[in-house]
Amino acid sequence: MNIIRNFFIKSIQLYKICISPWIGNNCRYIPTCSDYMIFFLKKDNIFKAFFMGFKRIIQCNPWGNSGFDPPIT
């Protein structure tokens, strides 16, 4: 499981370095969805991390909130 977890963490970090700067700073929350997902990948199992990351991305819409939203376990 650690190999898969590390693969997803490295993939998200690669996204943050290579793709995110081209898209622009469009994050509504602090920490960003990428940081949020990495936090849960390091702390919990992969399924919970994907659920929490998906839930966070769904909240990021024009009618949603914004600001500081720390990961709560």
PDB file of N, CA, C, O and CB in Angstrom:
ATOM      1  N   MET A   1       0.818  -1.195   0.000  1.00  0.00           N
ATOM      2  CA  MET A   1       0.000   0.000   0.000  1.00  0.00           C
ATOM      3  C   MET A   1       0.860   1.256   0.000  1.00  0.00           C
ATOM      4  O   MET A   1       0.460   2.273  -0.566  1.00  0.00           O
ATOM      5  CB  MET A   1      -0.930   0.000   1.198  1.00  0.00           C
ATOM      6  N   ASN A   2       2.033   1.204   0.624  1.00  0.00           N
ATOM      7  CA  ASN A   2       2.889   2.388   0.653  1.00  0.00           C
ATOM      8  C   ASN A   2       3.356   2.788  -0.732  1.00  0.00           C
ATOM      9  O   ASN A   2       3.532   3.975  -1.008  1.00  0.00           O
ATOM     10  CB  ASN A   2       4.084   2.147   1.541  1.00  0.00           C
ATOM     11  N   ILE A   3       3.558   1.813  -1.608  1.00  0.00           N
ATOM     12  CA  ILE A   3       3.990   2.125  -2.971  1.00  0.00           C
ATOM     13  C   ILE A   3       2.892   2.889  -3.697  1.00  0.00           C
ATOM     14  O   ILE A   3       3.166   3.870  -4.388  1.00  0.00           O
ATOM     15  CB  ILE A   3       4.355   0.834  -3.744  1.00  0.00           C
ATOM     16  N   ILE A   4       1.661   2.447  -3.542  1.00  0.00           N
ATOM     17  CA  ILE A   4       0.533   3.128  -4.193  1.00  0.00           C
ATOM     18  C   ILE A   4       0.341   4.511  -3.599  1.00  0.00           C
ATOM     19  O   ILE A   4       0.138   5.481  -4.330  1.00  0.00           O
ATOM     20  CB  ILE A   4      -0.765   2.303  -4.051  1.00  0.00           C
ATOM     21  N   ARG A   5       0.405   4.609  -2.271  1.00  0.00           N
ATOM     22  CA  ARG A   5       0.254   5.892  -1.592  1.00  0.00           C
ATOM     23  C   ARG A   5       1.332   6.878  -2.055  1.00  0.00           C
ATOM     24  O   ARG A   5       1.035   8.034  -2.360  1.00  0.00           O
ATOM     25  CB  ARG A   5       0.321   5.702  -0.063  1.00  0.00           C
ATOM     26  N   ASN A   6       2.575   6.416  -2.104  1.00  0.00           N
ATOM     27  CA  ASN A   6       3.668   7.286  -2.555  1.00  0.00           C
ATOM     28  C   ASN A   6       3.500   7.690  -4.014  1.00  0.00           C
ATOM     29  O   ASN A   6       3.837   8.813  -4.390  1.00  0.00           O
ATOM     30  CB  ASN A   6       5.013   6.588  -2.364  1.00  0.00           C
ATOM     31  N   PHE A   7       2.985   6.788  -4.833  1.00  0.00           N
ATOM     32  CA  PHE A   7       2.732   7.114  -6.234  1.00  0.00           C
ATOM     33  C   PHE A   7       1.737   8.264  -6.348  1.00  0.00           C
ATOM     34  O   PHE A   7       1.958   9.197  -7.120  1.00  0.00           O
ATOM     35  CB  PHE A   7       2.208   5.882  -6.988  1.00  0.00           C
ATOM     36  N   PHE A   8       0.640   8.205  -5.583  1.00  0.00           N
ATOM     37  CA  PHE A   8      -0.366   9.263  -5.636  1.00  0.00           C
ATOM     38  C   PHE A   8       0.179  10.581  -5.080  1.00  0.00           C
ATOM     39  O   PHE A   8      -0.110  11.649  -5.620  1.00  0.00           O
ATOM     40  CB  PHE A   8      -1.615   8.842  -4.859  1.00  0.00           C
ATOM     41  N   ILE A   9       0.961  10.508  -4.011  1.00  0.00           N
ATOM     42  CA  ILE A   9       1.553  11.732  -3.449  1.00  0.00           C
ATOM     43  C   ILE A   9       2.490  12.371  -4.450  1.00  0.00           C
ATOM     44  O   ILE A   9       2.433  13.583  -4.656  1.00  0.00           O
ATOM     45  CB  ILE A   9       2.307  11.428  -2.141  1.00  0.00           C
ATOM     46  N   LYS A  10       3.350  11.587  -5.079  1.00  0.00           N
ATOM     47  CA  LYS A  10       4.287  12.121  -6.082  1.00  0.00           C
ATOM     48  C   LYS A  10       3.544  12.652  -7.307  1.00  0.00           C
ATOM     49  O   LYS A  10       3.963  13.647  -7.898  1.00  0.00           O
ATOM     50  CB  LYS A  10       5.292  11.033  -6.512  1.00  0.00           C
ATOM     51  N   SER A  11       2.447  12.000  -7.692  1.00  0.00           N
ATOM     52  CA  SER A  11       1.648  12.480  -8.823  1.00  0.00           C
ATOM     53  C   SER A  11       1.028  13.843  -8.517  1.00  0.00           C
ATOM     54  O   SER A  11       1.016  14.723  -9.378  1.00  0.00           O
ATOM     55  CB  SER A  11       0.546  11.464  -9.171  1.00  0.00           C
ATOM     56  N   ILE A  12       0.521  14.021  -7.320  1.00  0.00           N
ATOM     57  CA  ILE A  12      -0.066  15.302  -6.934  1.00  0.00           C
ATOM     58  C   ILE A  12       1.011  16.376  -6.861  1.00  0.00           C
ATOM     59  O   ILE A  12       0.783  17.511  -7.281  1.00  0.00           O
ATOM     60  CB  ILE A  12      -0.794  15.181  -5.583  1.00  0.00           C
ATOM     61  N   GLN A  13       2.183  16.029  -6.331  1.00  0.00           N
ATOM     62  CA  GLN A  13       3.275  16.998  -6.274  1.00  0.00           C
ATOM     63  C   GLN A  13       3.738  17.380  -7.671  1.00  0.00           C
ATOM     64  O   GLN A  13       4.063  18.542  -7.914  1.00  0.00           O
ATOM     65  CB  GLN A  13       4.447  16.436  -5.467  1.00  0.00           C
ATOM     66  N   LEU A  14       3.772  16.437  -8.582  1.00  0.00           N
ATOM     67  CA  LEU A  14       4.126  16.727  -9.972  1.00  0.00           C
ATOM     68  C   LEU A  14       3.092  17.656 -10.599  1.00  0.00           C
ATOM     69  O   LEU A  14       3.449  18.584 -11.326  1.00  0.00           O
ATOM     70  CB  LEU A  14       4.240  15.422 -10.789  1.00  0.00           C
ATOM     71  N   TYR A  15       1.820  17.412 -10.322  1.00  0.00           N
ATOM     72  CA  TYR A  15       0.752  18.293 -10.798  1.00  0.00           C
ATOM     73  C   TYR A  15       0.959  19.718 -10.276  1.00  0.00           C
ATOM     74  O   TYR A  15       0.821  20.687 -11.022  1.00  0.00           O
ATOM     75  CB  TYR A  15      -0.630  17.755 -10.357  1.00  0.00           C
ATOM     76  N   LYS A  16       1.291  19.833  -8.986  1.00  0.00           N
ATOM     77  CA  LYS A  16       1.476  21.153  -8.389  1.00  0.00           C
ATOM     78  C   LYS A  16       2.640  21.910  -9.022  1.00  0.00           C
ATOM     79  O   LYS A  16       2.592  23.134  -9.143  1.00  0.00           O
ATOM     80  CB  LYS A  16       1.702  21.021  -6.893  1.00  0.00           C
ATOM     81  N   ILE A  17       3.680  21.191  -9.425  1.00  0.00           N
ATOM     82  CA  ILE A  17       4.862  21.835  -9.997  1.00  0.00           C
ATOM     83  C   ILE A  17       4.701  22.111 -11.490  1.00  0.00           C
ATOM     84  O   ILE A  17       5.071  23.187 -11.962  1.00  0.00           O
ATOM     85  CB  ILE A  17       6.090  20.969  -9.765  1.00  0.00           C
ATOM     86  N   CYS A  18       4.153  21.152 -12.238  1.00  0.00           N
ATOM     87  CA  CYS A  18       4.140  21.249 -13.705  1.00  0.00           C
ATOM     88  C   CYS A  18       2.844  21.791 -14.302  1.00  0.00           C
ATOM     89  O   CYS A  18       2.896  22.552 -15.269  1.00  0.00           O
ATOM     90  CB  CYS A  18       4.404  19.909 -14.284  1.00  0.00           C
ATOM     91  N   ILE A  19       1.712  21.432 -13.772  1.00  0.00           N
ATOM     92  CA  ILE A  19       0.436  21.786 -14.400  1.00  0.00           C
ATOM     93  C   ILE A  19      -0.227  22.980 -13.738  1.00  0.00           C
ATOM     94  O   ILE A  19      -0.734  23.870 -14.420  1.00  0.00           O
ATOM     95  CB  ILE A  19      -0.504  20.607 -14.363  1.00  0.00           C
ATOM     96  N   SER A  20      -0.225  23.001 -12.412  1.00  0.00           N
ATOM     97  CA  SER A  20      -0.926  24.058 -11.676  1.00  0.00           C
ATOM     98  C   SER A  20      -0.460  25.476 -12.034  1.00  0.00           C
ATOM     99  O   SER A  20      -1.305  26.364 -12.147  1.00  0.00           O
ATOM    100  CB  SER A  20      -0.749  23.838 -10.198  1.00  0.00           C
ATOM    101  N   PRO A  21       0.837  25.732 -12.216  1.00  0.00           N
ATOM    102  CA  PRO A  21       1.236  27.105 -12.585  1.00  0.00           C
ATOM    103  C   PRO A  21       0.657  27.565 -13.926  1.00  0.00           C
ATOM    104  O   PRO A  21       0.439  28.761 -14.120  1.00  0.00           O
ATOM    105  CB  PRO A  21       2.750  27.200 -12.640  1.00  0.00           C
ATOM    106  N   TRP A  22       0.409  26.646 -14.841  1.00  0.00           N
ATOM    107  CA  TRP A  22      -0.152  27.017 -16.134  1.00  0.00           C
ATOM    108  C   TRP A  22      -1.641  27.328 -16.037  1.00  0.00           C
ATOM    109  O   TRP A  22      -2.162  28.135 -16.806  1.00  0.00           O
ATOM    110  CB  TRP A  22       0.078  25.907 -17.142  1.00  0.00           C
ATOM    111  N   ILE A  23      -2.321  26.690 -15.095  1.00  0.00           N
ATOM    112  CA  ILE A  23      -3.753  26.912 -14.923  1.00  0.00           C
ATOM    113  C   ILE A  23      -4.013  28.230 -14.209  1.00  0.00           C
ATOM    114  O   ILE A  23      -4.978  28.929 -14.516  1.00  0.00           O
ATOM    115  CB  ILE A  23      -4.386  25.755 -14.145  1.00  0.00           C
ATOM    116  N   GLY A  24      -3.156  28.565 -13.260  1.00  0.00           N
ATOM    117  CA  GLY A  24      -3.324  29.800 -12.507  1.00  0.00           C
ATOM    118  C   GLY A  24      -3.740  29.516 -11.077  1.00  0.00           C
ATOM    119  O   GLY A  24      -4.098  28.391 -10.730  1.00  0.00           O
ATOM    120  N   ASN A  25      -3.690  30.544 -10.260  1.00  0.00           N
ATOM    121  CA  ASN A  25      -4.042  30.405  -8.853  1.00  0.00           C
ATOM    122  C   ASN A  25      -5.541  30.600  -8.700  1.00  0.00           C
ATOM    123  O   ASN A  25      -6.012  31.720  -8.498  1.00  0.00           O
ATOM    124  CB  ASN A  25      -3.258  31.418  -7.974  1.00  0.00           C
ATOM    125  N   ASN A  26      -6.278  29.523  -8.795  1.00  0.00           N
ATOM    126  CA  ASN A  26      -7.738  29.577  -8.736  1.00  0.00           C
ATOM    127  C   ASN A  26      -8.300  28.933  -7.478  1.00  0.00           C
ATOM    128  O   ASN A  26      -9.498  28.657  -7.403  1.00  0.00           O
ATOM    129  CB  ASN A  26      -8.326  28.905  -9.948  1.00  0.00           C
ATOM    130  N   CYS A  27      -7.463  28.696  -6.508  1.00  0.00           N
ATOM    131  CA  CYS A  27      -7.905  27.985  -5.305  1.00  0.00           C
ATOM    132  C   CYS A  27      -8.768  28.887  -4.438  1.00  0.00           C
ATOM    133  O   CYS A  27      -8.434  30.046  -4.191  1.00  0.00           O
ATOM    134  CB  CYS A  27      -6.698  27.475  -4.501  1.00  0.00           C
ATOM    135  N   ARG A  28      -9.873  28.336  -3.985  1.00  0.00           N
ATOM    136  CA  ARG A  28     -10.796  29.079  -3.117  1.00  0.00           C
ATOM    137  C   ARG A  28     -10.505  28.829  -1.649  1.00  0.00           C
ATOM    138  O   ARG A  28     -10.917  29.609  -0.791  1.00  0.00           O
ATOM    139  CB  ARG A  28     -12.239  28.701  -3.427  1.00  0.00           C
ATOM    140  N   TYR A  29      -9.803  27.753  -1.357  1.00  0.00           N
ATOM    141  CA  TYR A  29      -9.565  27.364   0.025  1.00  0.00           C
ATOM    142  C   TYR A  29      -8.082  27.370   0.355  1.00  0.00           C
ATOM    143  O   TYR A  29      -7.228  27.242  -0.522  1.00  0.00           O
ATOM    144  CB  TYR A  29     -10.153  25.992   0.295  1.00  0.00           C
ATOM    145  N   ILE A  30      -7.802  27.520   1.630  1.00  0.00           N
ATOM    146  CA  ILE A  30      -6.456  27.357   2.160  1.00  0.00           C
ATOM    147  C   ILE A  30      -6.560  26.287   3.222  1.00  0.00           C
ATOM    148  O   ILE A  30      -7.359  26.469   4.140  1.00  0.00           O
ATOM    149  CB  ILE A  30      -5.866  28.709   2.736  1.00  0.00           C
ATOM    150  N   PRO A  31      -5.842  25.211   3.186  1.00  0.00           N
ATOM    151  CA  PRO A  31      -4.884  24.771   2.182  1.00  0.00           C
ATOM    152  C   PRO A  31      -5.572  24.351   0.884  1.00  0.00           C
ATOM    153  O   PRO A  31      -6.775  24.094   0.855  1.00  0.00           O
ATOM    154  CB  PRO A  31      -4.056  23.621   2.725  1.00  0.00           C
ATOM    155  N   THR A  32      -4.801  24.289  -0.163  1.00  0.00           N
ATOM    156  CA  THR A  32      -5.354  23.939  -1.469  1.00  0.00           C
ATOM    157  C   THR A  32      -5.858  22.496  -1.469  1.00  0.00           C
ATOM    158  O   THR A  32      -5.546  21.715  -0.569  1.00  0.00           O
ATOM    159  CB  THR A  32      -4.298  24.137  -2.574  1.00  0.00           C
ATOM    160  N   CYS A  33      -6.627  22.165  -2.474  1.00  0.00           N
ATOM    161  CA  CYS A  33      -7.153  20.794  -2.588  1.00  0.00           C
ATOM    162  C   CYS A  33      -6.014  19.777  -2.697  1.00  0.00           C
ATOM    163  O   CYS A  33      -6.121  18.667  -2.176  1.00  0.00           O
ATOM    164  CB  CYS A  33      -8.087  20.674  -3.814  1.00  0.00           C
ATOM    165  N   SER A  34      -4.938  20.150  -3.367  1.00  0.00           N
ATOM    166  CA  SER A  34      -3.785  19.253  -3.496  1.00  0.00           C
ATOM    167  C   SER A  34      -3.155  18.983  -2.140  1.00  0.00           C
ATOM    168  O   SER A  34      -2.870  17.834  -1.801  1.00  0.00           O
ATOM    169  CB  SER A  34      -2.740  19.847  -4.451  1.00  0.00           C
ATOM    170  N   ASP A  35      -2.940  20.028  -1.371  1.00  0.00           N
ATOM    171  CA  ASP A  35      -2.368  19.859  -0.034  1.00  0.00           C
ATOM    172  C   ASP A  35      -3.299  19.064   0.872  1.00  0.00           C
ATOM    173  O   ASP A  35      -2.849  18.256   1.685  1.00  0.00           O
ATOM    174  CB  ASP A  35      -2.070  21.221   0.592  1.00  0.00           C
ATOM    175  N   TYR A  36      -4.576  19.297   0.728  1.00  0.00           N
ATOM    176  CA  TYR A  36      -5.599  18.598   1.496  1.00  0.00           C
ATOM    177  C   TYR A  36      -5.536  17.094   1.203  1.00  0.00           C
ATOM    178  O   TYR A  36      -5.578  16.271   2.117  1.00  0.00           O
ATOM    179  CB  TYR A  36      -7.005  19.161   1.169  1.00  0.00           C
ATOM    180  N   MET A  37      -5.438  16.758  -0.061  1.00  0.00           N
ATOM    181  CA  MET A  37      -5.387  15.355  -0.476  1.00  0.00           C
ATOM    182  C   MET A  37      -4.097  14.689   0.012  1.00  0.00           C
ATOM    183  O   MET A  37      -4.125  13.551   0.480  1.00  0.00           O
ATOM    184  CB  MET A  37      -5.496  15.245  -2.008  1.00  0.00           C
ATOM    185  N   ILE A  38      -2.978  15.391  -0.097  1.00  0.00           N
ATOM    186  CA  ILE A  38      -1.706  14.842   0.379  1.00  0.00           C
ATOM    187  C   ILE A  38      -1.759  14.603   1.885  1.00  0.00           C
ATOM    188  O   ILE A  38      -1.256  13.590   2.370  1.00  0.00           O
ATOM    189  CB  ILE A  38      -0.538  15.790   0.029  1.00  0.00           C
ATOM    190  N   PHE A  39      -2.365  15.527   2.625  1.00  0.00           N
ATOM    191  CA  PHE A  39      -2.509  15.358   4.068  1.00  0.00           C
ATOM    192  C   PHE A  39      -3.232  14.057   4.393  1.00  0.00           C
ATOM    193  O   PHE A  39      -2.774  13.281   5.232  1.00  0.00           O
ATOM    194  CB  PHE A  39      -3.263  16.547   4.674  1.00  0.00           C
ATOM    195  N   PHE A  40      -4.358  13.819   3.730  1.00  0.00           N
ATOM    196  CA  PHE A  40      -5.130  12.609   4.019  1.00  0.00           C
ATOM    197  C   PHE A  40      -4.447  11.353   3.492  1.00  0.00           C
ATOM    198  O   PHE A  40      -4.609  10.284   4.080  1.00  0.00           O
ATOM    199  CB  PHE A  40      -6.520  12.723   3.420  1.00  0.00           C
ATOM    200  N   LEU A  41      -3.692  11.447   2.407  1.00  0.00           N
ATOM    201  CA  LEU A  41      -2.949  10.275   1.934  1.00  0.00           C
ATOM    202  C   LEU A  41      -1.886   9.876   2.949  1.00  0.00           C
ATOM    203  O   LEU A  41      -1.638   8.687   3.154  1.00  0.00           O
ATOM    204  CB  LEU A  41      -2.297  10.559   0.563  1.00  0.00           C
ATOM    205  N   LYS A  42      -1.261  10.857   3.582  1.00  0.00           N
ATOM    206  CA  LYS A  42      -0.232  10.541   4.577  1.00  0.00           C
ATOM    207  C   LYS A  42      -0.835  10.048   5.885  1.00  0.00           C
ATOM    208  O   LYS A  42      -0.217   9.250   6.589  1.00  0.00           O
ATOM    209  CB  LYS A  42       0.635  11.762   4.842  1.00  0.00           C
ATOM    210  N   LYS A  43      -2.026  10.513   6.215  1.00  0.00           N
ATOM    211  CA  LYS A  43      -2.612  10.213   7.517  1.00  0.00           C
ATOM    212  C   LYS A  43      -3.533   8.995   7.511  1.00  0.00           C
ATOM    213  O   LYS A  43      -3.468   8.171   8.423  1.00  0.00           O
ATOM    214  CB  LYS A  43      -3.372  11.402   8.004  1.00  0.00           C
ATOM    215  N   ASP A  44      -4.379   8.874   6.507  1.00  0.00           N
ATOM    216  CA  ASP A  44      -5.406   7.830   6.488  1.00  0.00           C
ATOM    217  C   ASP A  44      -5.190   6.880   5.322  1.00  0.00           C
ATOM    218  O   ASP A  44      -4.185   6.952   4.615  1.00  0.00           O
ATOM    219  CB  ASP A  44      -6.806   8.452   6.408  1.00  0.00           C
ATOM    220  N   ASN A  45      -6.153   5.991   5.138  1.00  0.00           N
ATOM    221  CA  ASN A  45      -6.045   5.056   4.023  1.00  0.00           C
ATOM    222  C   ASN A  45      -6.419   5.747   2.704  1.00  0.00           C
ATOM    223  O   ASN A  45      -6.950   6.858   2.697  1.00  0.00           O
ATOM    224  CB  ASN A  45      -6.949   3.825   4.263  1.00  0.00           C
ATOM    225  N   ILE A  46      -6.137   5.081   1.622  1.00  0.00           N
ATOM    226  CA  ILE A  46      -6.310   5.668   0.293  1.00  0.00           C
ATOM    227  C   ILE A  46      -7.774   5.966  -0.003  1.00  0.00           C
ATOM    228  O   ILE A  46      -8.081   6.987  -0.619  1.00  0.00           O
ATOM    229  CB  ILE A  46      -5.747   4.736  -0.772  1.00  0.00           C
ATOM    230  N   PHE A  47      -8.671   5.103   0.419  1.00  0.00           N
ATOM    231  CA  PHE A  47     -10.083   5.296   0.127  1.00  0.00           C
ATOM    232  C   PHE A  47     -10.644   6.530   0.826  1.00  0.00           C
ATOM    233  O   PHE A  47     -11.396   7.299   0.227  1.00  0.00           O
ATOM    234  CB  PHE A  47     -10.872   4.068   0.536  1.00  0.00           C
ATOM    235  N   LYS A  48     -10.281   6.718   2.083  1.00  0.00           N
ATOM    236  CA  LYS A  48     -10.736   7.909   2.797  1.00  0.00           C
ATOM    237  C   LYS A  48     -10.109   9.157   2.188  1.00  0.00           C
ATOM    238  O   LYS A  48     -10.765  10.193   2.088  1.00  0.00           O
ATOM    239  CB  LYS A  48     -10.391   7.811   4.297  1.00  0.00           C
ATOM    240  N   ALA A  49      -8.853   9.068   1.783  1.00  0.00           N
ATOM    241  CA  ALA A  49      -8.179  10.214   1.169  1.00  0.00           C
ATOM    242  C   ALA A  49      -8.883  10.629  -0.120  1.00  0.00           C
ATOM    243  O   ALA A  49      -9.098  11.818  -0.355  1.00  0.00           O
ATOM    244  CB  ALA A  49      -6.702   9.882   0.882  1.00  0.00           C
ATOM    245  N   PHE A  50      -9.243   9.655  -0.953  1.00  0.00           N
ATOM    246  CA  PHE A  50      -9.949   9.985  -2.190  1.00  0.00           C
ATOM    247  C   PHE A  50     -11.347  10.528  -1.913  1.00  0.00           C
ATOM    248  O   PHE A  50     -11.805  11.440  -2.601  1.00  0.00           O
ATOM    249  CB  PHE A  50     -10.038   8.759  -3.088  1.00  0.00           C
ATOM    250  N   PHE A  51     -12.021   9.979  -0.920  1.00  0.00           N
ATOM    251  CA  PHE A  51     -13.341  10.484  -0.561  1.00  0.00           C
ATOM    252  C   PHE A  51     -13.253  11.927  -0.083  1.00  0.00           C
ATOM    253  O   PHE A  51     -14.034  12.774  -0.517  1.00  0.00           O
ATOM    254  CB  PHE A  51     -13.977   9.605   0.520  1.00  0.00           C
ATOM    255  N   MET A  52     -12.308  12.212   0.808  1.00  0.00           N
ATOM    256  CA  MET A  52     -12.178  13.567   1.338  1.00  0.00           C
ATOM    257  C   MET A  52     -11.712  14.542   0.248  1.00  0.00           C
ATOM    258  O   MET A  52     -12.169  15.684   0.210  1.00  0.00           O
ATOM    259  CB  MET A  52     -11.196  13.583   2.522  1.00  0.00           C
ATOM    260  N   GLY A  53     -10.814  14.108  -0.629  1.00  0.00           N
ATOM    261  CA  GLY A  53     -10.375  14.959  -1.729  1.00  0.00           C
ATOM    262  C   GLY A  53     -11.501  15.257  -2.704  1.00  0.00           C
ATOM    263  O   GLY A  53     -11.653  16.392  -3.156  1.00  0.00           O
ATOM    264  N   PHE A  54     -12.285  14.246  -3.028  1.00  0.00           N
ATOM    265  CA  PHE A  54     -13.422  14.429  -3.932  1.00  0.00           C
ATOM    266  C   PHE A  54     -14.458  15.364  -3.312  1.00  0.00           C
ATOM    267  O   PHE A  54     -15.009  16.237  -3.983  1.00  0.00           O
ATOM    268  CB  PHE A  54     -14.066  13.070  -4.271  1.00  0.00           C
ATOM    269  N   LYS A  55     -14.710  15.168  -2.028  1.00  0.00           N
ATOM    270  CA  LYS A  55     -15.660  16.020  -1.312  1.00  0.00           C
ATOM    271  C   LYS A  55     -15.197  17.474  -1.327  1.00  0.00           C
ATOM    272  O   LYS A  55     -16.009  18.384  -1.494  1.00  0.00           O
ATOM    273  CB  LYS A  55     -15.837  15.533   0.138  1.00  0.00           C
ATOM    274  N   ARG A  56     -13.913  17.690  -1.155  1.00  0.00           N
ATOM    275  CA  ARG A  56     -13.353  19.050  -1.168  1.00  0.00           C
ATOM    276  C   ARG A  56     -13.469  19.683  -2.544  1.00  0.00           C
ATOM    277  O   ARG A  56     -13.819  20.858  -2.654  1.00  0.00           O
ATOM    278  CB  ARG A  56     -11.887  19.031  -0.731  1.00  0.00           C
ATOM    279  N   ILE A  57     -13.181  18.925  -3.596  1.00  0.00           N
ATOM    280  CA  ILE A  57     -13.271  19.455  -4.957  1.00  0.00           C
ATOM    281  C   ILE A  57     -14.711  19.795  -5.306  1.00  0.00           C
ATOM    282  O   ILE A  57     -14.954  20.790  -5.989  1.00  0.00           O
ATOM    283  CB  ILE A  57     -12.706  18.448  -5.968  1.00  0.00           C
ATOM    284  N   ILE A  58     -15.666  18.999  -4.858  1.00  0.00           N
ATOM    285  CA  ILE A  58     -17.078  19.282  -5.093  1.00  0.00           C
ATOM    286  C   ILE A  58     -17.490  20.592  -4.414  1.00  0.00           C
ATOM    287  O   ILE A  58     -18.306  21.338  -4.956  1.00  0.00           O
ATOM    288  CB  ILE A  58     -17.948  18.120  -4.585  1.00  0.00           C
ATOM    289  N   GLN A  59     -16.936  20.874  -3.240  1.00  0.00           N
ATOM    290  CA  GLN A  59     -17.258  22.116  -2.528  1.00  0.00           C
ATOM    291  C   GLN A  59     -16.715  23.343  -3.245  1.00  0.00           C
ATOM    292  O   GLN A  59     -17.205  24.453  -3.034  1.00  0.00           O
ATOM    293  CB  GLN A  59     -16.706  22.068  -1.113  1.00  0.00           C
ATOM    294  N   CYS A  60     -15.722  23.157  -4.079  1.00  0.00           N
ATOM    295  CA  CYS A  60     -15.080  24.274  -4.772  1.00  0.00           C
ATOM    296  C   CYS A  60     -15.889  24.612  -6.022  1.00  0.00           C
ATOM    297  O   CYS A  60     -15.593  24.130  -7.116  1.00  0.00           O
ATOM    298  CB  CYS A  60     -13.601  23.931  -5.143  1.00  0.00           C
ATOM    299  N   ASN A  61     -16.903  25.438  -5.846  1.00  0.00           N
ATOM    300  CA  ASN A  61     -17.739  25.866  -6.952  1.00  0.00           C
ATOM    301  C   ASN A  61     -18.097  27.332  -6.741  1.00  0.00           C
ATOM    302  O   ASN A  61     -17.880  27.862  -5.652  1.00  0.00           O
ATOM    303  CB  ASN A  61     -19.018  24.982  -7.070  1.00  0.00           C
ATOM    304  N   PRO A  62     -18.634  27.991  -7.744  1.00  0.00           N
ATOM    305  CA  PRO A  62     -18.922  29.428  -7.601  1.00  0.00           C
ATOM    306  C   PRO A  62     -19.881  29.755  -6.458  1.00  0.00           C
ATOM    307  O   PRO A  62     -19.852  30.875  -5.948  1.00  0.00           O
ATOM    308  CB  PRO A  62     -19.498  29.954  -8.887  1.00  0.00           C
ATOM    309  N   TRP A  63     -20.713  28.833  -6.048  1.00  0.00           N
ATOM    310  CA  TRP A  63     -21.677  29.092  -4.977  1.00  0.00           C
ATOM    311  C   TRP A  63     -21.188  28.590  -3.633  1.00  0.00           C
ATOM    312  O   TRP A  63     -21.880  28.738  -2.626  1.00  0.00           O
ATOM    313  CB  TRP A  63     -23.004  28.450  -5.303  1.00  0.00           C
ATOM    314  N   GLY A  64     -20.001  27.996  -3.605  1.00  0.00           N
ATOM    315  CA  GLY A  64     -19.461  27.443  -2.369  1.00  0.00           C
ATOM    316  C   GLY A  64     -18.749  28.494  -1.539  1.00  0.00           C
ATOM    317  O   GLY A  64     -18.656  29.662  -1.919  1.00  0.00           O
ATOM    318  N   ASN A  65     -18.258  28.055  -0.414  1.00  0.00           N
ATOM    319  CA  ASN A  65     -17.508  28.936   0.484  1.00  0.00           C
ATOM    320  C   ASN A  65     -16.093  29.082   0.006  1.00  0.00           C
ATOM    321  O   ASN A  65     -15.697  28.488  -0.997  1.00  0.00           O
ATOM    322  CB  ASN A  65     -17.525  28.408   1.916  1.00  0.00           C
ATOM    323  N   SER A  66     -15.324  29.880   0.732  1.00  0.00           N
ATOM    324  CA  SER A  66     -13.913  30.024   0.475  1.00  0.00           C
ATOM    325  C   SER A  66     -13.239  30.396   1.792  1.00  0.00           C
ATOM    326  O   SER A  66     -13.915  30.668   2.785  1.00  0.00           O
ATOM    327  CB  SER A  66     -13.642  31.088  -0.634  1.00  0.00           C
ATOM    328  N   GLY A  67     -11.929  30.408   1.800  1.00  0.00           N
ATOM    329  CA  GLY A  67     -11.175  30.787   2.995  1.00  0.00           C
ATOM    330  C   GLY A  67     -10.436  29.619   3.604  1.00  0.00           C
ATOM    331  O   GLY A  67     -10.149  28.620   2.945  1.00  0.00           O
ATOM    332  N   PHE A  68     -10.132  29.773   4.897  1.00  0.00           N
ATOM    333  CA  PHE A  68      -9.369  28.764   5.611  1.00  0.00           C
ATOM    334  C   PHE A  68     -10.270  27.591   5.961  1.00  0.00           C
ATOM    335  O   PHE A  68     -11.300  27.763   6.613  1.00  0.00           O
ATOM    336  CB  PHE A  68      -8.731  29.356   6.878  1.00  0.00           C
ATOM    337  N   ASP A  69      -9.878  26.391   5.523  1.00  0.00           N
ATOM    338  CA  ASP A  69     -10.644  25.176   5.766  1.00  0.00           C
ATOM    339  C   ASP A  69      -9.661  24.053   6.074  1.00  0.00           C
ATOM    340  O   ASP A  69      -9.262  23.314   5.174  1.00  0.00           O
ATOM    341  CB  ASP A  69     -11.551  24.815   4.540  1.00  0.00           C
ATOM    342  N   PRO A  70      -9.268  23.920   7.341  1.00  0.00           N
ATOM    343  CA  PRO A  70      -8.262  22.901   7.675  1.00  0.00           C
ATOM    344  C   PRO A  70      -8.821  21.495   7.566  1.00  0.00           C
ATOM    345  O   PRO A  70     -10.023  21.295   7.741  1.00  0.00           O
ATOM    346  CB  PRO A  70      -7.726  23.128   9.080  1.00  0.00           C
ATOM    347  N   PRO A  71      -7.973  20.517   7.281  1.00  0.00           N
ATOM    348  CA  PRO A  71      -8.442  19.125   7.226  1.00  0.00           C
ATOM    349  C   PRO A  71      -8.822  18.648   8.621  1.00  0.00           C
ATOM    350  O   PRO A  71      -8.018  18.723   9.550  1.00  0.00           O
ATOM    351  CB  PRO A  71      -7.357  18.200   6.619  1.00  0.00           C
ATOM    352  N   ILE A  72     -10.031  18.164   8.762  1.00  0.00           N
ATOM    353  CA  ILE A  72     -10.525  17.657  10.034  1.00  0.00           C
ATOM    354  C   ILE A  72     -10.771  16.166   9.871  1.00  0.00           C
ATOM    355  O   ILE A  72     -11.474  15.735   8.957  1.00  0.00           O
ATOM    356  CB  ILE A  72     -11.826  18.404  10.488  1.00  0.00           C
ATOM    357  N   THR A  73     -10.188  15.394  10.760  1.00  0.00           N
ATOM    358  CA  THR A  73     -10.341  13.940  10.656  1.00  0.00           C
ATOM    359  C   THR A  73     -11.483  13.438  11.490  1.00  0.00           C
ATOM    360  O   THR A  73     -11.748  12.236  11.514  1.00  0.00           O
ATOM    361  CB  THR A  73      -9.072  13.243  11.069  1.00  0.00           C
TER     362      THR A  73
END
